[in-house]
Amino acid sequence: MKNMDYKDLANLIFPEIKDISYYEEKYPTRELPEGAIVTRFAPSPTGFVHIGGLYSALIARKVTAQTNGVFFLRVEDTDQKREVENGVTGIIEALAKFDITPDEGMKNEEESFGNYGPYKQSQRKEIYQAYAKYLIENRLAYPCFCTPEELEEMRKKQEEAKVIPGYYGVWAKYRNLPITEAAEKIKNGEEYIIRLKSPGDAERKVKFKDFIKGNVTFPENNQDIVIIKSDGLPTYHFAHAVDDHLMGTTHVIRGDEWLSSLPVHVQLFQVLGFKAPKYCHIAPILKEENGAKRKLSKRKDPEAAVEYYAKEGIPSEAVKEYLLNIANSNFELWRKQNKNASIDEFELLLNKMSVSGALFDMVKLLDISKTVISKYDAKTVYEKALAWANLYDNDLKELLEKDTGYTLKVLGIERGNEKPRKDISKWSTIKENIEYMYDDRYLNKEIEYEYQKINDKEEIKNIVNTYIERYFNISDDKETWFNKMKDLAQEFGYAREVKEYKANPEVFKGHVGDISTVIRISLTGKANTPDMYEIMQVLGRDSVITRLKLAVNDEGVLRITYAAERSEAVNNKKAVNDEGVLRITYELNEETL
């Protein structure tokens, strides 16, 4: 005991732990192109993946791909009390849903791939202990035997003295404990932790360059922070410094809630003799509430969870595009100039990222989603919608699978054009946007005909009947069809062209758009649909006539509940209107069928 030194104390605490030279050799410097960025997504498996975490991961993946660098997934599970079951699997699956693929990292709960693993911190315990041992040997760390009661008493005294709270300087009770006394306590089985012997002085300022926020200044860290807990596992602060050094991390990309930890982290790199990575702190995604801005909350906001977007059926491409829109303000202009380009072609710049948080805008996200879905062909829409329905909507699944060929025609309406349809913003709304195209559903439910400018029942009835009797022909090409719609408008005193009406509004009752809206609503029950000509072509002659006749039945009722199947309405040439006890049968004109 008399001749005991710090190396002996380190060996007592960490017997049979390898020298750090072993790990320095095992994890050599990466051989990468100049300027290549190496970074990571390093979540804790303590719950669902937050949209802010996905945001960080997307940015990390993007900048590494742009520089031929490396993006790895490291799981920081040193706080095992908060870990949830299958937490790692949840993280991996969340990234996979958004096609954010790590080059290295965890591939399931326990296994990883890559030359710098393991990539799960609880599996790297001996590595951290090797570096803690090194610090003790060099008088840069020490065992602390403070009990919770001692720490509480110290805190109260600091409050009374009105000094900065914490474990530092004269308040660091075990900082200068003689080696022999420390060894004696360890041999007696007293519980202890390992603390950093901080060389910092809170009176001094330290300046850092953040690659997003610019130059920031903080007081130096003077706290003797815990680096190894009583269970032998490291704290987050210590583990991340060791891991980022050995894994060759060049840039730490993370949320700005970690900005205040920068003095501690940079100090750890210094005392360990490591080159510090570049730090890039991302501003949070915010939400407005009662006129104030706050961070998206896991507890309050369903959209904070990545799983929310899967359940709503918002395509991953749309979410990523929206996040890039937040990340770099020039993305929106780039997208306008490169409408069909992959987002992989957009160059994201860290120094162009906002230093203040962006407000989450669901309207904007769904608008982007509409555009993304509008670019899919019918087969892709079908496959993606069906995949979603298999998980979340059995009724939609049945609708899509009942007649695949017909459904593909429905989804193909106004798709592939220069200005494709944008009525679908997410898979959870696709049913309401296509269900009216299926006679067995449309003709068997209460239809609300909400007519627009033209809403006189007799006028509507005359327009529809005249269209059926004199203008409708399923064989017409689109130009002929539209010219006939203009002829119909003219016959009823409406302008053939919108501009014609605007030039002389006092001369006309309205314009061709008002007439076509009457036909559209009578046909579909909706004022806004994709191209009406294409809808008619998909529905077919019999269905179009049946629908139009039912909308203007002899009773003059514009809201009708139909009990008849489409087959009954067509094959038996009748439609049944069941209004309580009143039962009326309307015979369709023989010629129309």
C-alpha positions in Angstrom: 0.0 0.0 0.0 2.8 2.4 0.8 4.3 2.5 -2.7 0.9 2.5 -4.5 0.7 4.8 -7.5 -2.1 5.8 -9.9 -1.3 3.0 -12.2 -1.8 0.5 -9.4 -5.1 2.2 -8.5 -6.2 2.0 -12.2 -5.3 -1.7 -12.2 -7.2 -2.3 -9.0 -10.4 -0.7 -10.5 -10.0 -2.2 -14.0 -8.0 -5.5 -13.7 -7.3 -7.3 -17.0 -8.5 -4.4 -19.1 -6.5 -3.9 -22.3 -4.3 -0.9 -22.9 -5.8 1.8 -25.2 -3.1 1.0 -27.7 -5.0 -2.2 -28.5 -8.1 -0.3 -29.6 -6.1 2.4 -31.4 -4.6 -0.3 -33.5 -7.9 -2.3 -33.9 -9.8 0.8 -35.2 -7.3 2.5 -37.6 -7.9 5.9 -39.3 -10.4 5.5 -42.1 -9.0 5.7 -45.7 -11.5 8.0 -47.4 -11.4 10.7 -50.1 -10.4 14.2 -49.0 -13.4 16.1 -47.6 -15.4 12.9 -47.0 -17.8 13.3 -44.0 -18.1 10.5 -41.5 -21.1 10.9 -39.2 -23.8 8.9 -37.4 -27.3 8.6 -36.2 -27.0 7.7 -32.6 -30.4 7.3 -30.9 -31.2 5.7 -27.6 -33.7 2.8 -27.7 -36.0 4.4 -25.2 -39.2 4.9 -27.2 -40.4 5.8 -30.7 -38.3 7.6 -33.2 -39.0 11.3 -33.1 -39.4 13.3 -36.4 -36.5 15.4 -35.2 -34.4 12.3 -35.0 -35.4 11.3 -38.5 -34.5 14.9 -39.6 -31.0 14.5 -38.2 -30.6 11.1 -39.7 -31.7 12.3 -43.2 -29.2 15.2 -43.0 -26.4 12.9 -41.9 -27.2 10.4 -44.6 -27.4 13.2 -47.2 -24.0 14.9 -46.5 -22.1 11.6 -46.3 -23.5 10.5 -49.6 -22.5 13.8 -51.2 -18.9 13.5 -50.0 -18.4 9.7 -50.5 -18.2 9.4 -46.8 -19.7 7.0 -44.2 -23.0 7.1 -42.4 -23.4 4.7 -39.5 -26.1 3.8 -37.0 -24.8 3.6 -33.4 -27.2 2.7 -30.6 -26.5 4.5 -27.3 -28.1 2.3 -24.7 -26.0 3.1 -21.6 -29.2 4.3 -19.8 -30.6 0.8 -19.6 -33.3 1.7 -17.1 -35.2 3.6 -19.8 -34.7 1.1 -22.6 -37.9 -0.3 -24.2 -38.4 -3.8 -25.6 -37.3 -4.1 -29.2 -36.2 -0.5 -29.2 -33.3 -1.1 -31.5 -35.6 -2.9 -34.0 -37.9 0.0 -33.9 -35.1 2.4 -34.8 -33.8 0.2 -37.7 -37.4 -0.3 -39.1 -38.1 3.5 -38.9 -35.0 4.3 -41.0 -35.8 1.5 -43.4 -39.3 2.9 -44.0 -37.7 6.2 -45.1 -34.9 4.5 -47.2 -32.2 5.9 -44.9 -29.7 3.1 -45.1 -26.6 3.1 -42.9 -23.2 2.1 -44.4 -22.4 0.5 -41.0 -24.1 -0.2 -37.7 -26.8 -2.2 -36.1 -28.8 -4.7 -38.2 -30.9 -6.1 -35.4 -31.2 -6.0 -31.6 -27.7 -7.6 -31.0 -25.8 -7.9 -34.3 -24.0 -5.2 -36.3 -22.0 -4.9 -39.5 -18.9 -2.8 -40.3 -15.3 -2.7 -39.2 -15.7 -0.3 -36.3 -18.2 -2.1 -34.2 -19.8 -3.2 -32.1 -22.2 -0.3 -32.7 -24.2 -0.8 -29.5 -22.6 0.9 -26.6 -23.6 -1.7 -24.0 -21.4 -4.1 -26.0 -18.4 -1.8 -25.8 -18.1 -1.7 -22.0 -14.4 -2.9 -21.9 -13.4 -0.2 -24.5 -14.7 2.6 -22.3 -13.1 1.1 -19.3 -9.8 1.0 -21.1 -9.9 4.8 -21.7 -11.2 5.5 -18.2 -8.2 3.4 -16.9 -5.9 5.5 -19.0 -7.3 8.7 -17.5 -6.9 7.4 -13.9 -3.3 6.4 -14.7 -2.6 9.9 -15.9 -4.4 11.6 -12.9 -7.2 12.9 -15.1 -9.9 10.8 -13.5 -10.6 9.3 -10.0 -13.0 7.1 -8.1 -15.7 9.0 -6.2 -17.5 7.5 -3.2 -20.1 10.1 -2.6 -23.4 8.8 -1.4 -26.8 10.3 -2.5 -27.1 11.7 1.0 -23.7 13.4 0.7 -24.5 14.9 -2.7 -27.9 16.2 -1.4 -26.2 17.8 1.7 -23.6 19.4 -0.6 -26.4 20.8 -2.9 -28.1 22.4 0.1 -24.9 24.1 1.2 -24.3 25.4 -2.3 -27.8 26.9 -2.3 -27.2 28.6 1.0 -23.8 29.9 -0.2 -25.5 31.0 -3.5 -22.7 29.4 -5.6 -23.0 27.4 -8.8 -24.2 23.9 -7.9 -22.3 20.8 -8.9 -19.3 18.7 -8.1 -16.2 20.8 -8.7 -13.3 22.4 -7.0 -13.6 22.6 -3.2 -16.9 20.8 -3.5 -15.3 17.8 -5.1 -15.0 15.8 -1.9 -13.1 12.8 -3.3 -11.0 14.6 -5.9 -7.8 14.6 -3.9 -8.4 11.5 -1.8 -5.1 9.7 -1.2 -4.6 6.7 -3.4 -4.2 4.3 -0.4 -7.6 5.5 1.1 -9.3 5.1 -2.3 -7.9 1.6 -2.6 -9.0 0.7 0.9 -12.5 1.8 0.2 -12.6 -0.2 -3.1 -11.3 -3.3 -1.3 -13.9 -2.9 1.4 -16.6 -3.1 -1.3 -17.8 0.5 -1.1 -19.8 1.6 -4.1 -18.1 4.2 -6.4 -18.2 5.9 -9.7 -15.4 7.3 -11.9 -15.3 11.1 -12.4 -13.3 13.2 -14.8 -10.8 15.5 -13.0 -11.8 18.6 -14.9 -8.9 21.0 -15.8 -11.5 23.7 -16.6 -12.2 27.1 -15.0 -15.7 28.5 -15.2 -14.2 32.0 -15.1 -12.7 31.4 -18.5 -14.6 31.5 -21.7 -14.1 29.1 -24.5 -15.1 29.8 -28.1 -16.3 27.1 -30.6 -17.2 27.1 -34.2 -20.5 25.4 -34.9 -20.9 24.5 -38.6 -24.6 25.5 -38.5 -24.8 28.2 -35.8 -21.5 29.8 -36.3 -19.2 31.0 -33.5 -20.6 30.3 -30.0 -19.0 31.1 -26.6 -19.5 29.3 -23.3 -17.7 29.2 -19.9 -15.3 26.3 -19.6 -16.5 23.2 -18.0 -15.2 22.9 -14.4 -17.5 20.1 -13.3 -16.0 16.7 -12.4 -18.5 14.9 -14.5 -19.2 11.2 -14.1 -17.6 9.2 -16.9 -18.2 5.6 -15.6 -21.3 4.7 -13.5 -21.4 2.3 -10.6 -22.6 -0.5 -13.0 -19.4 -0.1 -15.0 -21.1 1.4 -18.0 -20.1 4.9 -19.3 -22.2 8.0 -19.3 -23.4 9.4 -22.6 -20.8 12.1 -22.5 -17.8 9.8 -22.1 -19.0 7.1 -24.4 -19.7 9.4 -27.3 -16.2 10.9 -27.1 -14.5 7.5 -27.2 -16.8 6.2 -29.9 -16.6 9.2 -32.2 -12.8 9.0 -31.9 -12.5 5.3 -32.6 -15.1 5.3 -35.3 -13.5 8.2 -37.1 -16.5 10.6 -36.9 -15.6 13.9 -38.6 -18.9 15.7 -38.0 -21.3 15.3 -35.1 -24.8 16.2 -36.4 -27.4 16.5 -33.7 -30.2 18.5 -32.2 -29.3 21.9 -30.6 -30.5 20.7 -27.2 -27.0 19.3 -27.0 -25.3 22.7 -27.6 -24.9 23.4 -23.9 -23.0 20.2 -23.5 -20.3 21.3 -26.0 -17.8 22.5 -23.3 -18.0 19.1 -21.7 -17.6 17.2 -24.9 -14.8 19.3 -26.3 -13.0 19.0 -22.9 -13.3 15.2 -23.0 -11.6 15.1 -26.4 -8.8 17.3 -25.1 -8.1 15.3 -22.0 -8.2 12.1 -23.9 -5.8 13.5 -26.5 -8.3 13.1 -29.4 -8.9 15.4 -32.3 -12.4 16.8 -31.8 -14.9 16.4 -34.6 -16.8 19.3 -36.1 -20.1 20.0 -34.4 -23.3 20.8 -36.3 -26.3 21.6 -34.1 -29.6 21.4 -35.9 -32.4 23.8 -34.9 -35.5 22.0 -33.7 -38.8 21.5 -35.5 -41.4 23.8 -33.7 -45.1 24.0 -33.3 -47.2 27.1 -32.7 -49.6 27.0 -29.7 -51.5 29.9 -28.3 -49.3 32.3 -30.1 -46.1 30.9 -28.8 -43.6 28.5 -30.4 -42.5 25.2 -28.7 -40.8 22.1 -29.7 -42.8 19.2 -31.1 -43.7 17.1 -28.1 -43.7 13.3 -27.8 -46.6 13.6 -25.3 -48.7 16.2 -27.0 -48.2 15.9 -30.7 -49.0 12.7 -32.7 -47.0 14.0 -35.6 -43.8 14.0 -33.4 -43.6 10.2 -33.9 -42.3 8.8 -37.1 -44.9 6.0 -36.9 -47.6 8.7 -37.4 -46.6 9.2 -41.0 -46.8 5.5 -41.7 -50.2 5.2 -40.2 -51.5 8.2 -42.1 -50.1 6.8 -45.3 -47.9 9.8 -46.1 -45.2 8.5 -48.5 -41.7 8.5 -47.1 -40.5 10.5 -50.2 -42.9 13.3 -49.3 -41.7 13.4 -45.6 -38.1 13.5 -46.7 -38.8 16.2 -49.3 -40.6 18.3 -46.7 -37.7 17.9 -44.2 -35.2 19.0 -46.9 -37.4 22.0 -47.5 -36.9 22.9 -43.8 -33.2 22.1 -43.9 -32.2 24.4 -46.8 -34.3 27.3 -47.9 -33.1 27.0 -51.5 -34.6 23.5 -51.8 -38.0 24.8 -52.8 -36.5 26.8 -55.7 -34.4 23.8 -56.7 -37.5 21.6 -56.8 -39.4 24.1 -59.0 -36.4 24.0 -61.4 -36.0 20.3 -61.2 -39.5 18.9 -61.0 -38.8 15.3 -61.7 -35.3 15.0 -60.3 -34.4 12.7 -57.4 -33.8 14.5 -54.1 -30.4 12.7 -54.2 -29.4 15.3 -56.8 -30.0 18.2 -54.4 -26.8 19.4 -52.7 -27.6 20.0 -49.0 -25.2 22.5 -47.3 -24.8 22.5 -43.6 -23.8 26.2 -43.4 -27.1 27.1 -45.2 -29.3 25.5 -42.5 -31.4 27.8 -40.4 -30.1 28.7 -36.9 -33.7 29.0 -35.6 -36.3 26.3 -35.6 -38.8 25.9 -38.4 -42.6 25.7 -37.7 -44.1 22.3 -38.6 -46.6 22.9 -41.4 -48.9 19.9 -42.0 -50.6 21.8 -44.9 -47.3 22.2 -46.6 -46.3 18.6 -46.0 -49.6 17.3 -47.5 -49.2 19.7 -50.4 -45.8 18.2 -51.1 -47.3 14.7 -50.7 -50.0 15.4 -53.3 -47.2 16.4 -55.7 -45.2 13.3 -54.9 -48.1 11.0 -55.4 -49.2 12.8 -58.6 -45.9 11.6 -60.2 -46.5 7.9 -59.5 -48.0 5.8 -62.3 -51.2 3.9 -61.6 -49.4 0.6 -60.8 -47.2 2.3 -58.2 -50.2 4.1 -56.6 -52.0 0.7 -56.5 -49.1 -1.1 -55.0 -48.3 1.5 -52.3 -52.0 2.0 -51.4 -52.5 -1.7 -51.1 -49.4 -2.2 -49.0 -50.8 0.5 -46.6 -54.3 -1.0 -46.7 -52.9 -4.4 -45.7 -51.7 -2.9 -42.5 -54.3 -0.2 -41.7 -57.6 -0.5 -43.7 -59.2 -3.8 -44.6 -62.1 -2.2 -46.3 -59.8 -0.3 -48.7 -57.9 -3.6 -49.2 -61.2 -5.2 -50.4 -62.0 -2.3 -52.6 -58.6 -2.4 -54.3 -58.4 -6.1 -54.8 -62.0 -6.7 -55.9 -61.2 -5.9 -59.6 -57.6 -5.0 -60.0 -57.9 -4.2 -63.7 -60.8 -1.7 -63.1 -59.0 -0.1 -60.1 -55.9 0.4 -62.2 -58.1 2.3 -64.7 -59.5 4.4 -61.9 -56.1 5.3 -60.6 -54.8 6.0 -64.1 -57.3 8.8 -64.6 -55.5 12.1 -65.3 -52.1 10.5 -64.5 -49.0 10.8 -66.6 -50.2 14.2 -68.0 -48.3 17.4 -67.8 -50.6 18.5 -65.1 -51.5 15.2 -63.3 -54.3 14.8 -60.7 -53.5 16.0 -57.2 -56.5 14.8 -55.3 -54.6 12.2 -53.2 -52.4 13.5 -50.4 -52.1 10.3 -48.4 -53.2 6.7 -48.5 -55.6 7.1 -45.6 -57.7 9.5 -47.9 -57.5 7.5 -51.1 -60.8 5.7 -50.5 -62.8 8.9 -50.3 -61.2 10.0 -53.5 -61.9 6.9 -55.6 -64.9 5.2 -53.9 -67.4 7.1 -56.0 -66.0 5.3 -59.1 -67.5 2.0 -57.9 -71.2 1.6 -58.7 -71.8 -1.1 -56.0 -70.7 1.5 -53.4 -71.9 4.7 -55.0 -75.4 3.6 -55.9 -76.0 2.1 -52.5 -75.4 5.0 -50.2 -76.9 8.4 -49.5 -75.6 10.9 -52.0 -75.3 14.6 -51.2 -75.6 16.5 -54.5 -74.2 19.9 -53.4 -74.7 21.9 -56.6 -72.8 25.1 -57.0 -73.8 28.2 -59.0 -76.6 26.4 -60.8 -78.8 25.1 -58.1 -82.4 25.4 -59.4 -83.8 21.9 -59.5 -85.7 22.3 -62.7 -82.7 23.9 -64.5 -80.5 21.0 -63.3 -83.0 18.4 -64.4 -83.3 20.0 -67.9 -79.6 20.3 -68.3 -78.9 16.7 -67.4 -81.8 15.2 -69.4 -80.8 17.3 -72.4 -77.2 16.1 -72.1 -78.3 12.5 -72.0 -80.8 12.7 -74.8 -78.9 14.9 -77.3 -75.2 15.2 -76.4 -73.8 12.2 -74.6 -72.0 9.6 -76.7 -69.4 7.4 -74.9 -67.5 7.0 -78.2 -66.7 10.7 -78.6 -63.1 11.7 -78.4 -62.2 14.3 -75.8 -62.3 17.3 -78.2 -65.7 16.3 -79.5 -67.0 15.7 -76.0 -65.9 19.1 -74.8 -67.3 20.9 -77.8 -70.6 19.2 -77.1 -70.4 20.5 -73.5 -70.0 24.0 -75.0 -73.0 23.4 -77.2 -75.0 22.4 -74.2 -73.9 25.5 -72.4 -74.9 27.7 -75.3 -78.3 26.1 -75.6 -79.1 27.0 -72.0 -77.8 30.6 -72.2 -74.3 30.1 -70.8 -71.1 31.3 -72.4 -69.1 28.7 -74.4 -65.9 30.1 -72.9 -65.0 31.4 -69.5 -63.3 34.5 -71.0 -66.4 35.2 -73.1 -68.5 35.3 -69.9 -66.0 37.5 -68.1 -66.0 40.0 -71.0 -69.8 40.3 -70.9 -71.2 38.8 -67.7 -74.5 40.6 -68.1 -75.2 38.8 -71.4 -74.9 35.2 -70.0 -76.3 33.2 -67.1 -72.8 31.8 -66.5 -70.3 29.8 -68.5 -69.4 26.3 -69.7 -67.7 25.6 -66.4 -71.0 26.0 -64.5 -72.7 23.6 -66.9 -69.9 21.0 -66.7 -70.1 21.3 -62.9 -73.7 20.3 -63.0 -72.9 17.2 -65.0 -69.9 16.4 -62.8 -71.9 16.6 -59.6 -74.8 14.6 -61.0 -72.3 11.9 -62.1 -70.0 11.7 -59.1 -71.7 13.6 -56.2 -68.5 15.8 -56.1 -67.7 19.3 -57.3 -64.0 18.5 -57.6 -62.8 15.4 -59.3 -60.1 14.5 -61.9 -60.8 14.9 -65.6 -64.5 14.2 -66.2 -64.1 12.9 -69.7 -61.7 10.2 -68.4 -64.1 9.4 -65.5 -66.8 8.8 -68.0 -64.6 6.5 -70.2 -63.7 4.4 -67.1 -67.3 4.2 -65.8 -68.7 3.3 -69.2 -72.0 4.2 -71.0 -74.5 2.3 -68.8 -73.0 3.6 -65.5 -72.9 7.2 -66.7 -76.6 7.1 -67.8 -77.7 5.4 -64.7 -76.0 7.9 -62.4 -77.2 10.9 -64.3 -80.8 9.7 -64.4 -80.8 8.9 -60.7 -79.6 12.4 -59.9 -82.7 14.0 -61.5 -85.4 11.5 -60.7 -89.0 12.4 -61.2 -89.5 13.2 -57.5 -87.1 16.1 -58.0 -85.2 15.2 -55.0 -81.5 16.0 -55.2 -80.5 13.9 -52.1 -81.4 10.2 -52.7 -80.8 7.0 -50.8 -80.5 4.1 -53.2 -81.2 0.5 -52.2 -80.5 -0.9 -55.6 -77.3 -2.5 -56.7 -75.8 -1.2 -60.0 -76.6 -4.6 -61.7 -80.3 -4.3 -60.6 -80.5 -0.7 -61.8 -79.1 -1.5 -65.2 -80.3 -5.0 -65.9 -83.8 -4.4 -64.6 -83.8 -0.9 -65.9 -84.9 0.6 -62.7 -83.5 2.4 -59.6 -85.2 2.3 -56.3 -85.5 5.3 -54.1 -86.3 4.2 -50.5 -87.4 7.2 -48.4 -88.7 5.5 -45.2 -92.1 3.9 -46.0 -92.4 5.7 -49.3 -91.1 3.5 -52.2 -90.8 4.9 -55.7 -89.6 3.1 -58.8 -88.3 5.2 -61.6 -88.3 3.5 -65.1 -85.3 4.5 -67.2 -85.9 5.4 -70.8 -85.4 2.4 -73.0 -83.3 4.3 -75.5 -80.8 5.4 -72.9 -79.8 1.9 -72.1 
